[in-house]
Amino acid sequence: MTIPHVQNVRIRDANAADLPGLRALFLRARRETFVWLPSRDFELTDFDKQTRGELLLLAVDGTGRLLGFVSVQEPTDFIHHLFVSADHKRLGIGTALLEALPGWPFRRYQLKCLRGNQRALAFYRASGFAEVGAGSNEDGDYLLLERSGKPRA
């Protein structure tokens, strides 16, 4: 896969050796993204709790450096998390992670995205997701988004 400005991007399954980097990326990305929430509420161990039992795919460059990851609750095709490191955003890493999901683009994937996360909402809409519901949780108001399971025209 060729992504501008990033050499030899590879998407692969996560393994135990990846956990320290994944934890750090998850913590850093949440603190940078969810600025309306107290950063002290985020902990390094949140990654393990929130992704337990989920499919974890990660993007690495040619040197093995972690660029981003996606976690999916497979029985329901629910994308629980998708984060890209701050210095690799808008380079196609998020799109590459979505396209690596099992059955993409034909399976119907869903996700929740906080309304306050306008950049992520724009990304998901550009990736073919549409609003199918809304709600609220301890992090704020969110939209339930779904990708139709058909390739975009």
C-alpha positions as CSV (number, residue, x, y, z in Angstrom):
1,M,0.0,0.0,0.0
2,T,1.3,3.4,-0.9
3,I,0.3,6.4,1.2
4,P,1.9,9.8,0.5
5,H,4.6,10.8,2.9
6,V,4.6,7.4,4.6
7,Q,6.8,4.6,3.4
8,N,5.6,1.0,3.2
9,V,2.4,1.2,5.3
10,R,1.3,-2.3,6.3
11,I,-2.0,-3.2,8.1
12,R,-1.7,-6.3,10.3
13,D,-3.3,-8.0,13.3
14,A,-2.1,-6.7,16.7
15,N,-0.1,-8.9,19.0
16,A,0.9,-8.8,22.6
17,A,4.2,-7.0,21.8
18,D,2.1,-4.1,20.3
19,L,0.3,-3.4,23.6
20,P,2.6,-0.8,25.1
21,G,2.5,1.3,21.9
22,L,-1.2,0.8,21.4
23,R,-1.9,1.9,25.0
24,A,0.3,5.0,24.6
25,L,-1.3,6.0,21.3
26,F,-4.8,5.5,22.7
27,L,-4.2,7.6,25.7
28,R,-2.4,10.4,23.7
29,A,-5.0,10.5,21.0
30,R,-8.0,10.6,23.4
31,R,-6.4,13.5,25.4
32,E,-5.7,15.4,22.1
33,T,-9.1,14.7,20.6
34,F,-11.6,14.8,23.4
35,V,-10.5,18.2,24.8
36,W,-13.9,18.9,26.3
37,L,-13.4,16.0,28.7
38,P,-11.0,16.2,31.7
39,S,-7.8,14.5,30.5
40,R,-7.2,13.2,34.0
41,D,-10.1,10.8,33.4
42,F,-8.1,8.9,30.8
43,E,-5.7,6.2,31.9
44,L,-3.1,4.0,30.1
45,T,-5.1,0.9,31.2
46,D,-8.2,2.1,29.4
47,F,-7.0,0.5,26.2
48,D,-7.0,-3.0,27.6
49,K,-10.5,-2.5,29.2
50,Q,-12.1,-1.0,26.1
51,T,-10.7,-3.3,23.5
52,R,-10.9,-6.7,25.3
53,G,-12.1,-9.4,22.9
54,E,-12.1,-7.1,19.9
55,L,-10.4,-7.5,16.6
56,L,-7.4,-5.2,16.6
57,L,-5.8,-4.1,13.3
58,L,-2.9,-1.7,13.3
59,A,-1.1,0.3,10.7
60,V,2.7,0.4,10.8
61,D,5.3,2.0,8.6
62,G,8.4,0.3,7.1
63,T,10.3,0.6,10.3
64,G,7.5,-1.0,12.4
65,R,6.4,2.4,13.9
66,L,2.7,2.4,15.0
67,L,0.7,4.8,12.9
68,G,-2.9,4.0,14.0
69,F,-5.3,1.2,14.9
70,V,-8.9,0.1,14.6
71,S,-10.8,-2.1,17.0
72,V,-14.0,-3.9,16.1
73,Q,-16.6,-5.9,18.0
74,E,-16.8,-8.6,15.4
75,P,-20.2,-10.3,16.2
76,T,-22.0,-7.0,15.5
77,D,-19.5,-5.4,13.0
78,F,-19.3,-2.4,15.4
79,I,-16.2,-0.2,15.0
80,H,-15.4,0.6,18.6
81,H,-12.2,2.7,18.1
82,L,-10.2,4.1,15.2
83,F,-7.3,6.3,16.1
84,V,-4.4,7.6,14.0
85,S,-1.3,9.3,15.5
86,A,-1.4,13.1,15.3
87,D,1.6,13.3,13.0
88,H,0.0,10.9,10.5
89,K,-3.5,12.2,10.2
90,R,-4.9,13.1,6.8
91,L,-2.5,10.8,5.1
92,G,-4.9,7.9,4.3
93,I,-4.1,5.8,7.4
94,G,-7.7,5.8,8.7
95,T,-9.0,4.9,5.2
96,A,-6.5,2.1,4.9
97,L,-7.5,0.7,8.3
98,L,-11.2,0.8,7.3
99,E,-10.5,-0.9,4.0
100,A,-8.6,-3.7,5.8
101,L,-11.7,-4.7,7.8
102,P,-13.1,-8.1,7.1
103,G,-15.7,-8.0,4.3
104,W,-15.1,-4.3,3.5
105,P,-16.8,-2.7,1.6
106,F,-19.7,-5.2,1.5
107,R,-20.4,-5.7,5.2
108,R,-22.6,-3.2,7.1
109,Y,-20.4,-1.6,9.8
110,Q,-21.6,0.8,12.5
111,L,-20.0,3.1,14.9
112,K,-20.7,5.9,17.4
113,C,-19.0,9.2,16.9
114,L,-19.2,12.1,19.4
115,R,-20.9,15.2,18.0
116,G,-18.0,17.3,19.3
117,N,-15.6,15.3,17.2
118,Q,-16.2,17.2,13.9
119,R,-13.1,16.0,12.2
120,A,-13.9,12.4,12.8
121,L,-17.6,13.0,11.7
122,A,-16.3,14.5,8.4
123,F,-13.9,11.6,7.9
124,Y,-16.7,9.0,8.4
125,R,-19.1,10.8,6.2
126,A,-16.5,11.0,3.4
127,S,-16.0,7.2,4.0
128,G,-19.6,6.5,3.2
129,F,-21.1,6.4,6.7
130,A,-24.5,8.0,7.2
131,E,-26.4,8.9,10.4
132,V,-28.9,6.3,11.5
133,G,-29.5,7.3,15.1
134,A,-28.3,9.5,18.0
135,G,-27.8,9.2,21.7
136,S,-25.9,10.4,24.7
137,N,-23.4,8.8,27.1
138,E,-20.9,9.9,29.8
139,D,-18.7,11.4,27.1
140,G,-21.4,13.5,25.5
141,D,-23.9,13.4,22.6
142,Y,-23.1,11.0,19.8
143,L,-24.3,10.0,16.4
144,L,-24.8,6.4,15.4
145,L,-23.3,6.0,11.9
146,E,-23.6,3.1,9.5
147,R,-22.0,2.2,6.2
148,S,-24.5,0.7,3.9
149,G,-22.4,-2.4,3.1
150,K,-22.2,-1.4,-0.6
151,P,-19.3,0.2,-2.3
152,R,-19.5,3.9,-2.9
153,A,-20.3,4.9,-6.5
